[in-house]
């Protein structure tokens, strides 16, 4: 079992690099969702610090949020829903404060949502060019996290809006500080907002010692 875990550790970073290369190529076409399927997605699921149950719930939260929020916000709104370990980030733009509040209420009503970070900007919706630039920034931040040998990119979830990078994840204080430092140095980044769920170094070591099957089944 220890040999298998060692092999997974050695393979994790090259696989992540290949995956992110595909993301960079597809980000400007809005193809992140398509990329989520297949063997590489299975690899990321195996190394994710969330349980399989939390990963499934996060996907369901995003689907429900993207379906429900447009029904309660004003026309012209641009709302992105990002979920990580049952914590939800709302980002984008809405025309008024009422829409911002309505989006938050609707998200809190979704089953399994623990926390909502409402980072919606009240103002005009961003342009296609701005969103394309944000997608590229996200890809560059993720690639930079992969390049850093002290971090595991699967522990992070990155979203960018108007050059503001939002970082979610289950990380230690050390990992969180290093990741924020890396993100702030990426070209085009105006600001970094960290919304991490912190774990201790001992918890991280314990997680790394456990067999993959035990990590995945623990709720």
Backbone as a chain_set.jsonl record, in Angstrom:
{"seq": "XXXXXXXXXXXXXXXXXXXXXXXXXXXXXXXXXXXXXXXXXXXXXXXXXXXXXXXXXXXXXXXXXXXXXXXXXXXXXXXXXXXXXXXXXXXXXXXXXXXXXXXXXXXXXXXXXXXXXXXXXXXXXXXXXXXXXXXXXXXXXXXXXXXXXXXXXXXXXXXXXXXXXXXXXXXXXXXXXXXXXXXXXXXXXXXXXXXXXXXXXXXXXXXXXXXXXXXXXXX", "coords": {"N": [[0.831, -1.21, 0.0], [1.953, 1.224, 0.792], [3.809, 1.556, -1.243], [2.126, 1.994, -3.381], [0.946, 4.431, -2.653], [3.183, 6.044, -2.75], [3.783, 5.952, -5.457], [1.525, 7.248, -6.488], [1.939, 9.818, -5.473], [4.244, 10.572, -6.886], [3.238, 10.641, -9.452], [1.292, 12.521, -9.37], [1.886, 15.326, -9.731], [2.978, 15.555, -12.451], [0.671, 14.697, -13.863], [-1.138, 16.637, -13.112], [0.068, 18.852, -14.285], [-0.167, 18.248, -17.017], [-2.942, 18.24, -17.202], [-3.569, 20.925, -16.571], [-2.348, 22.167, -18.665], [-4.091, 21.53, -20.707], [-6.297, 22.918, -19.76], [-5.46, 25.595, -19.983], [-5.343, 25.844, -22.739], [-8.011, 25.55, -23.374], [-9.437, 27.434, -21.928], [-10.117, 30.008, -22.901], [-12.151, 29.373, -24.555], [-14.16, 28.703, -22.952], [-14.362, 26.097, -21.867], [-14.057, 24.674, -19.484], [-15.866, 23.074, -18.061], [-16.318, 20.894, -19.744], [-13.852, 19.671, -19.668], [-13.814, 18.538, -17.204], [-14.581, 15.868, -17.091], [-13.714, 12.3, -17.423], [-10.546, 10.417, -17.354], [-8.527, 12.032, -16.175], [-9.976, 13.684, -14.483], [-10.805, 11.777, -12.663], [-8.355, 11.156, -11.484], [-7.763, 13.603, -10.187], [-9.874, 13.601, -8.355], [-9.12, 11.539, -6.687], [-6.957, 12.627, -5.343], [-7.905, 14.83, -4.087], [-8.552, 16.858, -1.232], [-11.016, 16.982, -0.138], [-13.822, 14.945, 0.915], [-15.297, 12.265, -1.036], [-18.023, 12.514, -0.882], [-18.373, 15.247, -0.262], [-17.283, 16.39, -2.564], [-19.148, 15.558, -4.485], [-21.443, 16.811, -3.497], [-20.667, 19.49, -3.765], [-20.611, 19.786, -6.557], [-23.333, 19.443, -7.091], [-24.378, 21.641, -5.709], [-23.361, 23.794, -7.226], [-24.643, 23.354, -9.708], [-27.359, 23.636, -8.963], [-27.325, 26.258, -7.958], [-26.6, 27.762, -10.237], [-28.849, 27.342, -11.74], [-30.967, 28.387, -10.218], [-30.367, 31.024, -9.306], [-30.42, 32.928, -11.531], [-33.154, 33.289, -11.723], [-33.906, 34.967, -9.679], [-32.504, 37.327, -9.703], [-31.868, 40.579, -11.175], [-32.297, 41.411, -14.693], [-29.473, 41.23, -16.854], [-27.588, 40.507, -15.042], [-24.549, 38.924, -14.005], [-23.527, 36.15, -12.703], [-21.357, 34.056, -11.046], [-20.989, 30.809, -9.685], [-19.173, 29.188, -7.292], [-18.102, 26.325, -5.629], [-16.644, 24.791, -2.794], [-15.98, 22.249, -0.698], [-18.5, 22.538, 0.499], [-18.665, 25.226, 0.9], [-19.533, 28.292, -0.5], [-18.79, 30.498, -3.106], [-19.919, 33.5, -4.402], [-19.534, 35.296, -7.255], [-18.93, 37.987, -9.603], [-21.134, 40.245, -11.327], [-23.907, 42.325, -10.49], [-26.869, 44.327, -11.111], [-27.97, 45.773, -8.954], [-28.324, 46.286, -5.351], [-30.413, 44.791, -4.322], [-30.542, 42.564, -5.972], [-28.097, 41.401, -5.377], [-28.456, 40.653, -2.693], [-30.601, 38.894, -3.013], [-29.467, 36.834, -4.516], [-27.709, 35.768, -2.649], [-29.469, 34.877, -0.635], [-30.886, 32.894, -2.026], [-28.859, 31.088, -2.538], [-28.07, 30.289, 0.037], [-30.265, 28.803, 0.695], [-29.969, 26.42, -0.59], [-29.567, 22.944, -0.353], [-27.12, 21.498, 1.811], [-25.295, 23.601, 1.769], [-22.898, 25.288, 3.575], [-21.563, 27.756, 4.061], [-21.675, 31.051, 2.692], [-19.918, 33.14, 0.593], [-20.329, 36.25, -0.346], [-19.332, 37.907, -2.933], [-20.218, 39.528, -4.92], [-20.236, 42.174, -7.254], [-21.764, 45.336, -7.383], [-22.838, 46.712, -10.216], [-22.212, 47.362, -13.765], [-22.335, 44.541, -16.011], [-19.489, 42.487, -16.658], [-17.301, 42.614, -19.543], [-16.915, 40.486, -22.504], [-14.245, 40.368, -23.191], [-13.006, 40.989, -20.755], [-13.764, 38.79, -19.215], [-12.527, 36.738, -20.593], [-9.86, 37.421, -20.165], [-9.799, 37.059, -17.393], [-10.202, 34.283, -17.231], [-7.836, 33.383, -18.349], [-5.998, 34.334, -16.478], [-6.739, 32.783, -14.246], [-5.951, 30.248, -15.201], [-3.183, 30.643, -15.376], [-2.509, 31.089, -12.703], [-3.165, 28.605, -11.561], [-1.37, 26.965, -12.967], [1.004, 27.994, -11.982], [0.828, 27.234, -9.315], [1.04, 24.482, -9.583], [3.667, 24.329, -10.465], [5.083, 24.975, -8.183], [6.834, 23.142, -5.919], [6.186, 22.666, -3.294], [3.499, 22.65, -2.916], [0.173, 21.318, -3.449], [-1.826, 21.334, -6.13], [-4.427, 20.374, -6.269], [-5.578, 20.921, -3.873], [-6.655, 23.393, -3.968], [-9.083, 25.816, -5.108], [-9.706, 27.998, -7.675], [-10.894, 31.161, -8.678], [-11.408, 33.891, -10.853], [-12.252, 37.306, -11.095], [-12.576, 40.284, -12.77], [-9.843, 40.674, -12.578], [-9.386, 40.111, -9.943], [-8.336, 37.636, -7.831], [-9.799, 34.877, -6.388], [-9.356, 32.573, -3.827], [-10.044, 29.392, -2.765], [-10.017, 26.507, -0.569], [-8.719, 23.564, 1.169], [-6.286, 23.885, 3.31], [-3.032, 24.217, 4.896], [-1.83, 26.848, 7.096], [0.678, 27.593, 6.229], [0.696, 26.629, 3.549], [-1.409, 28.152, 2.523], [-0.456, 30.814, 2.746], [1.77, 30.7, 1.078], [0.583, 30.053, -1.394], [-1.033, 32.318, -1.842], [0.933, 34.23, -2.075], [2.201, 33.377, -4.424], [0.082, 33.652, -6.276], [-0.327, 36.42, -6.229], [1.854, 37.31, -7.608], [1.414, 36.756, -10.254], [1.032, 37.858, -13.571], [-1.297, 40.398, -14.398], [-2.949, 40.096, -12.222], [-4.886, 41.826, -9.925], [-5.625, 41.791, -7.28], [-5.651, 39.585, -4.44], [-7.824, 37.402, -2.877], [-8.25, 35.472, -0.099], [-10.004, 32.628, 0.911], [-9.804, 30.447, 2.607], [-10.151, 27.183, 4.11], [-8.704, 26.225, 6.942], [-6.339, 23.731, 7.876], [-4.401, 21.836, 10.244], [-0.806, 21.307, 10.372], [-0.32, 18.793, 11.358], [-2.724, 17.508, 10.788], [-2.537, 17.508, 8.028], [-0.31, 15.826, 7.65], [-1.363, 13.486, 8.712], [-3.417, 13.024, 6.909], [-1.908, 12.517, 4.601], [-0.722, 10.154, 5.32], [-2.754, 8.319, 5.397], [-4.453, 5.617, 3.693], [-5.589, 5.982, 0.302], [-8.233, 5.109, -0.099], [-9.349, 5.316, 2.445], [-9.242, 8.072, 2.93], [-11.038, 8.931, 1.016], [-13.453, 7.867, 1.808], [-14.068, 8.849, 4.287], [-16.234, 11.01, 6.048]], "CA": [[0.0, 0.0, 0.0], [2.829, 2.39, 0.837], [4.385, 1.723, -2.577], [1.092, 2.582, -4.241], [0.805, 5.842, -2.317], [4.386, 6.726, -3.237], [3.638, 6.097, -6.903], [0.522, 8.282, -6.725], [2.562, 11.114, -5.197], [5.15, 10.913, -7.981], [2.473, 10.875, -10.676], [0.29, 13.576, -9.187], [2.266, 16.617, -10.307], [2.964, 15.52, -13.919], [-0.69, 14.623, -14.362], [-1.745, 17.962, -12.932], [0.644, 19.751, -15.285], [-0.809, 17.938, -18.294], [-4.324, 18.697, -17.123], [-3.626, 22.377, -16.625], [-2.022, 22.569, -20.027], [-5.347, 21.468, -21.449], [-7.168, 24.008, -19.301], [-4.992, 26.849, -20.578], [-5.713, 25.845, -24.148], [-9.454, 25.599, -23.565], [-10.104, 28.409, -21.068], [-10.68, 31.11, -23.668], [-13.334, 28.883, -25.247], [-15.16, 28.389, -21.936], [-14.535, 24.651, -21.898], [-13.632, 24.038, -18.245], [-16.814, 22.041, -17.648], [-16.092, 19.726, -20.577], [-12.6, 19.054, -19.257], [-13.952, 17.915, -15.894], [-14.839, 14.437, -17.191], [-12.64, 11.444, -17.91], [-9.555, 9.81, -16.474], [-7.815, 13.034, -15.393], [-10.864, 14.1, -13.403], [-10.746, 10.718, -11.666], [-7.093, 11.332, -10.776], [-7.893, 14.727, -9.27], [-10.775, 13.203, -7.277], [-8.381, 10.673, -5.765], [-5.984, 13.406, -4.576], [-8.615, 15.959, -3.5], [-8.64, 16.774, 0.229], [-12.418, 16.82, 0.23], [-14.337, 13.595, 0.759], [-16.063, 12.094, -2.27], [-19.349, 13.06, -0.635], [-18.304, 16.707, -0.375], [-17.07, 16.709, -3.971], [-20.433, 15.376, -5.156], [-22.337, 17.876, -3.054], [-20.219, 20.745, -4.367], [-21.09, 19.808, -7.947], [-24.779, 19.648, -7.045], [-24.608, 23.032, -5.283], [-23.094, 24.67, -8.368], [-25.721, 23.159, -10.695], [-28.59, 24.236, -8.433], [-27.144, 27.705, -7.885], [-26.629, 28.336, -11.579], [-30.218, 27.247, -12.247], [-31.92, 29.162, -9.424], [-30.026, 32.435, -9.125], [-30.939, 33.799, -12.599], [-34.594, 33.526, -11.555], [-34.18, 35.921, -8.597], [-31.727, 38.549, -9.884], [-32.329, 41.422, -12.277], [-31.732, 41.167, -16.014], [-28.148, 41.803, -17.025], [-26.681, 40.015, -14.003], [-23.538, 37.921, -14.362], [-23.214, 35.546, -11.408], [-20.653, 32.78, -11.057], [-21.138, 30.04, -8.45], [-18.041, 28.298, -7.056], [-18.28, 25.614, -4.365], [-15.533, 23.945, -2.348], [-16.243, 21.706, 0.63], [-19.794, 23.075, 0.936], [-18.557, 26.678, 1.034], [-19.886, 28.803, -1.817], [-18.392, 31.853, -3.488], [-20.684, 34.169, -5.458], [-18.72, 36.361, -7.834], [-19.494, 38.55, -10.822], [-21.743, 41.571, -11.22], [-25.373, 42.462, -10.522], [-27.179, 45.745, -11.276], [-28.43, 46.476, -7.754], [-28.132, 45.618, -4.064], [-31.487, 43.821, -4.128], [-30.145, 41.336, -6.667], [-26.988, 40.822, -4.611], [-29.045, 40.015, -1.518], [-31.442, 37.78, -3.463], [-28.574, 35.744, -4.915], [-27.189, 35.158, -1.426], [-30.566, 34.144, 0.018], [-31.186, 31.695, -2.818], [-27.744, 30.157, -2.37], [-28.139, 29.749, 1.399], [-31.396, 27.875, 0.765], [-29.608, 25.173, -1.259], [-29.182, 21.896, 0.591], [-25.704, 21.192, 2.06], [-24.449, 24.797, 1.776], [-22.51, 25.687, 4.929], [-21.148, 29.157, 4.12], [-21.746, 31.778, 1.422], [-19.092, 34.339, 0.472], [-20.98, 37.06, -1.375], [-18.376, 38.87, -3.482], [-20.815, 40.14, -6.105], [-20.027, 43.615, -7.441], [-22.933, 46.046, -7.899], [-22.393, 47.516, -11.348], [-22.455, 46.754, -15.074], [-21.764, 43.225, -16.247], [-18.167, 42.537, -17.295], [-17.283, 42.346, -20.978], [-16.349, 39.204, -22.917], [-12.792, 40.492, -23.123], [-12.621, 40.92, -19.355], [-13.947, 37.413, -18.746], [-11.466, 35.936, -21.215], [-8.64, 37.739, -19.427], [-9.903, 36.419, -16.085], [-9.996, 32.84, -17.421], [-6.41, 33.171, -18.577], [-5.335, 34.538, -15.188], [-6.985, 31.577, -13.453], [-5.092, 29.185, -15.73], [-1.785, 30.932, -15.03], [-2.353, 30.874, -11.268], [-3.158, 27.162, -11.34], [-0.108, 26.444, -13.48], [2.06, 28.414, -11.055], [0.712, 26.394, -8.122], [1.591, 23.178, -9.953], [5.125, 24.465, -10.568], [5.683, 25.059, -6.851], [6.951, 21.764, -5.446], [5.736, 22.533, -1.91], [2.044, 22.724, -2.908], [-0.625, 20.396, -4.255], [-2.84, 22.186, -6.758], [-5.763, 19.829, -6.051], [-6.093, 21.443, -2.602], [-7.121, 24.763, -4.2], [-10.086, 26.165, -6.114], [-9.384, 29.381, -8.052], [-11.823, 31.9, -9.534], [-10.947, 35.267, -11.075], [-13.242, 38.277, -11.573], [-12.038, 41.637, -12.934], [-8.461, 40.667, -12.122], [-9.333, 39.731, -8.533], [-8.237, 36.185, -7.709], [-10.38, 34.316, -5.174], [-8.749, 31.273, -3.574], [-10.656, 28.536, -1.77], [-9.309, 25.247, -0.443], [-8.39, 23.018, 2.494], [-4.831, 24.021, 3.313], [-2.405, 24.697, 6.129], [-1.477, 28.265, 7.052], [1.885, 27.693, 5.384], [0.307, 26.464, 2.15], [-2.241, 29.283, 2.132], [0.383, 31.996, 2.567], [2.604, 30.5, -0.113], [-0.278, 30.119, -2.574], [-1.423, 33.714, -2.045], [2.134, 34.918, -2.562], [2.38, 32.99, -5.819], [-0.99, 34.244, -7.079], [-0.133, 37.875, -6.319], [2.937, 37.588, -8.539], [1.017, 36.433, -11.624], [0.713, 39.067, -14.343], [-2.721, 40.664, -14.584], [-3.682, 39.982, -10.955], [-5.021, 43.097, -9.218], [-5.835, 41.56, -5.845], [-5.868, 38.191, -4.073], [-8.719, 37.231, -1.73], [-8.161, 34.095, 0.373], [-11.19, 32.154, 1.623], [-9.373, 29.092, 2.89], [-10.478, 26.399, 5.305], [-7.362, 25.848, 7.379], [-6.08, 22.511, 8.626], [-3.089, 21.901, 10.878], [0.254, 20.514, 9.732], [-0.509, 17.41, 11.785], [-3.833, 16.97, 9.997], [-2.017, 17.264, 6.683], [0.53, 14.623, 7.707], [-2.259, 12.356, 8.919], [-4.091, 12.806, 5.63], [-0.949, 11.931, 3.673], [-0.403, 8.795, 5.757], [-3.904, 7.435, 5.23], [-4.687, 5.071, 2.358], [-6.501, 6.801, -0.496], [-9.609, 4.669, 0.098], [-9.842, 5.84, 3.722], [-9.46, 9.507, 2.749], [-12.206, 9.163, 0.172], [-14.692, 7.412, 2.414], [-14.32, 9.562, 5.534], [-17.095, 12.175, 5.828]], "C": [[0.863, 1.256, 0.0], [3.472, 2.651, -0.511], [3.384, 2.376, -3.512], [0.922, 4.058, -3.963], [1.997, 6.643, -2.827], [4.305, 6.956, -4.734], [2.65, 7.193, -7.237], [1.097, 9.666, -6.508], [3.463, 11.547, -6.336], [4.398, 11.271, -9.253], [1.598, 12.109, -10.6], [0.661, 14.858, -9.909], [2.351, 16.572, -11.836], [1.565, 15.473, -14.499], [-1.39, 15.968, -14.235], [-1.222, 18.934, -13.965], [0.016, 19.521, -16.65], [-2.237, 18.463, -18.316], [-4.431, 20.195, -17.274], [-3.223, 22.898, -17.986], [-3.259, 22.55, -20.904], [-6.284, 22.575, -21.055], [-6.763, 25.336, -19.929], [-5.45, 26.938, -22.025], [-7.201, 26.051, -24.346], [-10.138, 26.742, -22.846], [-10.766, 29.531, -21.845], [-11.898, 30.681, -24.465], [-14.425, 28.494, -24.264], [-15.406, 26.909, -21.781], [-14.124, 23.967, -20.609], [-14.552, 22.883, -17.868], [-16.609, 20.765, -18.441], [-14.879, 18.959, -20.09], [-12.753, 18.249, -17.975], [-14.167, 16.412, -15.96], [-13.595, 13.661, -17.52], [-11.631, 11.037, -16.87], [-8.838, 10.834, -15.613], [-8.669, 13.535, -14.244], [-10.867, 13.056, -12.295], [-9.476, 10.829, -10.835], [-7.178, 12.462, -9.767], [-8.8, 14.365, -8.095], [-10.049, 12.375, -6.237], [-7.417, 11.457, -4.886], [-6.617, 14.619, -3.913], [-8.722, 15.779, -1.995], [-10.075, 16.796, 0.735], [-12.791, 15.344, 0.169], [-15.067, 13.499, -0.574], [-17.478, 12.645, -2.102], [-19.384, 14.566, -0.795], [-18.107, 17.124, -1.827], [-18.375, 16.608, -4.756], [-21.41, 16.476, -4.789], [-21.955, 19.214, -3.651], [-20.708, 20.873, -5.807], [-22.584, 20.078, -7.996], [-25.123, 21.081, -6.656], [-24.424, 23.994, -6.452], [-24.219, 24.57, -9.398], [-27.004, 23.84, -10.228], [-28.478, 25.763, -8.376], [-27.246, 28.364, -9.244], [-28.021, 28.283, -12.192], [-31.166, 28.213, -11.528], [-31.629, 30.656, -9.387], [-30.524, 33.329, -10.258], [-32.416, 34.125, -12.457], [-34.899, 34.602, -10.518], [-33.39, 37.218, -8.72], [-32.227, 39.309, -11.112], [-31.656, 41.032, -13.586], [-30.384, 41.866, -16.143], [-27.154, 41.371, -15.966], [-25.724, 38.978, -14.572], [-23.021, 37.339, -13.056], [-22.533, 34.2, -11.615], [-20.771, 32.125, -9.689], [-19.961, 29.065, -8.351], [-18.214, 27.652, -5.694], [-17.062, 24.761, -4.064], [-15.787, 23.549, -0.904], [-17.443, 22.372, 1.291], [-19.754, 24.577, 1.248], [-18.685, 27.274, -0.356], [-19.445, 30.253, -1.991], [-19.308, 32.337, -4.602], [-19.841, 35.318, -5.976], [-19.334, 36.806, -9.146], [-20.117, 39.905, -10.555], [-23.27, 41.478, -11.267], [-25.709, 43.955, -10.554], [-27.544, 46.496, -10.0], [-28.215, 45.63, -6.502], [-29.199, 44.556, -3.816], [-31.136, 42.491, -4.789], [-29.007, 40.629, -5.928], [-27.521, 40.057, -3.408], [-29.871, 38.793, -1.91], [-30.591, 36.574, -3.859], [-28.032, 35.015, -3.69], [-28.261, 34.334, -0.726], [-30.847, 32.832, -0.706], [-30.097, 30.637, -2.634], [-27.783, 29.513, -0.989], [-29.247, 28.711, 1.544], [-31.09, 26.529, 0.108], [-29.117, 24.159, -0.225], [-27.666, 21.687, 0.606], [-24.774, 22.406, 1.995], [-24.168, 25.208, 3.218], [-22.269, 27.19, 5.047], [-21.276, 29.781, 2.735], [-20.863, 33.02, 1.522], [-19.665, 35.156, -0.687], [-20.028, 38.163, -1.837], [-18.911, 39.515, -4.767], [-20.591, 41.651, -6.101], [-21.311, 44.228, -7.987], [-22.458, 46.999, -8.995], [-22.665, 46.803, -12.649], [-21.748, 45.412, -15.227], [-20.439, 43.344, -16.998], [-18.257, 42.142, -18.763], [-16.714, 40.956, -21.272], [-14.831, 39.234, -22.82], [-12.283, 40.38, -21.696], [-12.721, 39.493, -18.827], [-12.887, 36.488, -19.349], [-10.142, 36.153, -20.513], [-8.642, 37.066, -18.066], [-9.662, 34.916, -16.184], [-8.523, 32.524, -17.62], [-5.623, 33.339, -17.274], [-5.512, 33.318, -14.299], [-6.082, 30.434, -13.888], [-3.637, 29.397, -15.33], [-1.531, 30.725, -13.54], [-2.274, 29.381, -10.961], [-1.85, 26.539, -11.811], [1.045, 26.792, -12.549], [2.022, 27.608, -9.765], [1.278, 25.006, -8.389], [3.115, 23.228, -9.972], [5.803, 24.509, -9.211], [5.672, 23.672, -6.209], [6.497, 21.573, -4.0], [4.215, 22.491, -1.796], [1.422, 21.617, -3.752], [-1.799, 21.184, -4.824], [-4.249, 21.686, -6.513], [-6.38, 20.308, -4.74], [-6.749, 22.806, -2.766], [-8.219, 24.824, -5.253], [-9.916, 27.653, -6.408], [-10.468, 29.945, -8.966], [-11.317, 33.334, -9.663], [-12.072, 36.119, -11.645], [-12.6, 39.655, -11.602], [-10.609, 41.738, -12.401], [-8.288, 40.356, -10.648], [-9.354, 38.212, -8.437], [-8.783, 35.744, -6.357], [-9.857, 32.891, -5.023], [-9.491, 30.563, -2.444], [-9.827, 27.258, -1.662], [-9.143, 24.815, 1.001], [-6.879, 22.939, 2.578], [-4.325, 24.386, 4.702], [-2.129, 26.195, 5.983], [-0.281, 28.483, 6.127], [1.52, 27.609, 3.904], [-0.499, 27.671, 1.665], [-1.423, 30.539, 1.876], [1.228, 31.884, 1.307], [1.771, 30.631, -1.387], [-0.696, 31.56, -2.88], [-0.256, 34.526, -2.581], [2.363, 34.628, -4.046], [1.345, 33.676, -6.703], [-0.788, 35.745, -7.264], [0.96, 38.246, -7.304], [2.616, 37.278, -9.987], [0.591, 37.707, -12.352], [-0.795, 39.189, -14.557], [-3.533, 40.602, -13.304], [-3.685, 41.325, -10.237], [-5.089, 42.927, -7.706], [-6.031, 40.074, -5.619], [-6.725, 38.14, -2.815], [-8.678, 35.763, -1.324], [-9.369, 33.751, 1.238], [-10.956, 30.7, 2.048], [-10.043, 28.499, 4.125], [-9.153, 25.81, 5.778], [-7.364, 24.526, 8.148], [-4.682, 22.636, 9.228], [-2.066, 21.083, 10.086], [0.125, 19.047, 10.121], [-1.646, 16.757, 11.014], [-3.375, 16.647, 8.578], [-1.171, 15.99, 6.659], [-0.329, 13.377, 7.873], [-2.975, 12.001, 7.625], [-3.16, 12.092, 4.653], [-0.587, 10.502, 4.039], [-1.524, 7.815, 5.469], [-3.951, 6.852, 3.822], [-5.699, 5.914, 1.62], [-7.94, 6.423, -0.256], [-10.192, 5.208, 1.396], [-10.113, 7.314, 3.636], [-10.749, 9.766, 1.998], [-13.509, 8.801, 0.877], [-15.061, 8.162, 3.688], [-15.167, 10.801, 5.284], [-16.82, 13.247, 6.865]], "O": [[0.561, 2.23, -0.691], [3.669, 3.803, -0.9], [3.749, 3.214, -4.337], [0.771, 4.858, -4.886], [1.846, 7.777, -3.281], [4.702, 8.009, -5.233], [2.882, 7.984, -8.151], [0.792, 10.592, -7.26], [3.473, 12.715, -6.724], [4.854, 12.099, -10.041], [1.209, 12.676, -11.621], [-0.164, 15.421, -10.628], [1.833, 17.483, -12.481], [1.286, 16.123, -15.506], [-2.133, 16.387, -15.123], [-1.979, 19.759, -14.477], [-0.299, 20.474, -17.362], [-2.688, 19.049, -19.301], [-5.28, 20.691, -18.015], [-3.696, 23.948, -18.42], [-3.458, 23.434, -21.738], [-6.993, 23.123, -21.899], [-7.617, 26.113, -20.358], [-5.895, 27.993, -22.478], [-7.628, 26.641, -25.338], [-11.309, 27.013, -23.113], [-11.861, 29.965, -21.49], [-12.613, 31.529, -24.999], [-15.486, 28.015, -24.664], [-16.548, 26.494, -21.582], [-13.857, 22.766, -20.63], [-14.088, 21.838, -17.413], [-16.71, 19.669, -17.889], [-14.877, 17.728, -20.097], [-11.93, 17.382, -17.681], [-13.951, 15.731, -14.957], [-12.556, 14.231, -17.851], [-11.811, 11.268, -15.674], [-8.557, 10.563, -14.446], [-8.159, 13.785, -13.152], [-10.926, 13.405, -11.115], [-9.507, 10.623, -9.622], [-6.728, 12.321, -8.629], [-8.535, 14.77, -6.963], [-10.325, 12.49, -5.043], [-7.085, 11.006, -3.79], [-5.919, 15.372, -3.233], [-8.958, 14.667, -1.523], [-10.307, 16.641, 1.934], [-12.153, 14.572, -0.547], [-15.415, 14.515, -1.174], [-18.064, 13.174, -3.047], [-20.313, 15.109, -1.394], [-18.699, 18.106, -2.274], [-18.674, 17.464, -5.589], [-22.116, 17.009, -5.645], [-22.831, 20.0, -4.011], [-21.163, 21.938, -6.224], [-23.055, 20.846, -8.835], [-26.052, 21.67, -7.208], [-25.232, 24.902, -6.649], [-24.694, 25.588, -9.902], [-27.659, 24.538, -11.002], [-29.428, 26.472, -8.709], [-27.897, 29.397, -9.395], [-28.345, 29.086, -13.067], [-32.06, 28.788, -12.149], [-32.554, 31.467, -9.432], [-31.021, 34.419, -9.973], [-32.888, 35.122, -13.004], [-36.022, 35.105, -10.468], [-33.588, 38.129, -7.916], [-32.915, 38.754, -11.969], [-30.594, 40.41, -13.595], [-30.182, 42.956, -15.608], [-26.004, 41.81, -15.977], [-26.058, 38.249, -15.506], [-22.188, 37.944, -12.381], [-23.073, 33.315, -12.28], [-20.668, 32.792, -8.66], [-19.777, 28.217, -9.224], [-18.448, 28.346, -4.705], [-16.515, 24.097, -4.944], [-15.809, 24.39, -0.006], [-17.413, 22.722, 2.471], [-20.709, 25.125, 1.799], [-18.025, 26.82, -1.291], [-19.695, 31.108, -1.141], [-19.46, 31.668, -5.624], [-19.475, 36.215, -5.217], [-20.153, 36.099, -9.734], [-19.681, 40.631, -9.661], [-23.838, 40.66, -11.99], [-24.92, 44.769, -10.077], [-27.443, 47.722, -9.957], [-27.961, 44.428, -6.579], [-28.929, 43.539, -3.177], [-31.4, 41.425, -4.235], [-28.968, 39.4, -5.866], [-27.084, 38.938, -3.136], [-29.845, 37.775, -1.219], [-30.95, 35.432, -3.572], [-27.911, 33.79, -3.693], [-27.996, 33.22, -0.274], [-31.023, 31.789, -0.076], [-30.383, 29.441, -2.582], [-27.552, 28.311, -0.862], [-29.178, 27.84, 2.412], [-31.877, 25.591, 0.238], [-28.341, 24.497, 0.669], [-27.014, 21.698, -0.438], [-23.563, 22.246, 2.155], [-25.095, 25.448, 3.992], [-22.709, 27.824, 6.006], [-21.018, 29.126, 1.726], [-21.037, 33.847, 2.417], [-19.506, 34.799, -1.854], [-19.934, 39.219, -1.21], [-18.136, 39.99, -5.597], [-20.74, 42.313, -5.074], [-21.888, 43.71, -8.943], [-21.758, 47.974, -8.72], [-23.287, 45.741, -12.65], [-20.691, 45.184, -14.639], [-20.288, 44.199, -17.87], [-19.172, 41.427, -19.173], [-16.108, 40.328, -20.404], [-14.205, 38.253, -22.42], [-11.253, 39.754, -21.446], [-11.855, 39.044, -18.076], [-12.411, 35.565, -18.688], [-9.386, 35.209, -20.286], [-7.612, 36.558, -17.623], [-8.997, 34.335, -15.326], [-8.022, 31.517, -17.119], [-4.695, 32.578, -17.001], [-4.558, 32.863, -13.668], [-5.513, 29.732, -13.053], [-2.938, 28.444, -14.986], [-0.467, 30.244, -13.151], [-1.417, 28.945, -10.193], [-1.286, 25.682, -11.131], [1.955, 25.987, -12.348], [3.067, 27.325, -9.18], [1.924, 24.42, -7.52], [3.777, 22.282, -9.546], [6.967, 24.126, -9.086], [4.606, 23.099, -5.984], [6.427, 20.441, -3.523], [3.687, 22.315, -0.698], [2.058, 21.06, -4.646], [-2.663, 21.646, -4.079], [-5.19, 22.479, -6.541], [-7.577, 20.123, -4.517], [-7.336, 23.327, -1.818], [-8.277, 23.999, -6.165], [-9.975, 28.477, -5.495], [-10.902, 29.286, -9.91], [-10.85, 33.92, -8.687], [-12.764, 35.701, -12.573], [-12.131, 40.143, -10.574], [-10.218, 42.762, -11.841], [-7.163, 40.337, -10.148], [-10.292, 37.573, -8.912], [-8.299, 36.175, -5.31], [-9.905, 32.099, -5.964], [-9.56, 31.059, -1.319], [-9.03, 26.954, -2.55], [-9.39, 25.583, 1.931], [-6.258, 22.048, 1.998], [-5.091, 24.808, 5.568], [-2.188, 26.74, 4.881], [-0.242, 29.436, 5.349], [1.979, 28.42, 3.1], [-0.305, 28.154, 0.549], [-1.664, 31.251, 0.901], [1.383, 32.852, 0.561], [2.21, 31.254, -2.353], [-0.71, 31.972, -4.04], [-0.429, 35.399, -3.432], [2.681, 35.529, -4.822], [1.683, 34.217, -7.756], [-1.051, 36.278, -8.342], [0.996, 39.377, -7.79], [3.448, 37.506, -10.865], [-0.133, 38.533, -11.795], [-1.475, 38.208, -14.857], [-4.693, 41.014, -13.293], [-2.629, 41.898, -9.97], [-4.667, 43.802, -6.949], [-6.521, 39.37, -6.502], [-6.393, 38.761, -1.805], [-9.034, 34.895, -2.121], [-9.714, 34.478, 2.17], [-11.819, 29.841, 1.863], [-10.442, 29.209, 5.048], [-8.552, 24.989, 5.085], [-8.256, 24.246, 8.948], [-3.875, 23.448, 8.773], [-2.43, 20.271, 9.235], [0.422, 18.159, 9.321], [-1.551, 15.591, 10.629], [-3.776, 15.636, 8.001], [-1.304, 15.172, 5.749], [-0.066, 12.343, 7.259], [-3.122, 10.827, 7.285], [-3.579, 11.167, 3.956], [-0.191, 9.719, 3.175], [-1.283, 6.618, 5.314], [-3.539, 7.506, 2.864], [-6.582, 6.504, 2.242], [-8.803, 7.299, -0.208], [-11.38, 5.523, 1.461], [-11.099, 7.792, 4.197], [-11.473, 10.712, 2.306], [-14.557, 9.37, 0.571], [-16.211, 8.127, 4.126], [-14.848, 11.58, 4.385], [-17.45, 14.304, 6.842]]}, "num_chains": 1, "name": "protein.A"}
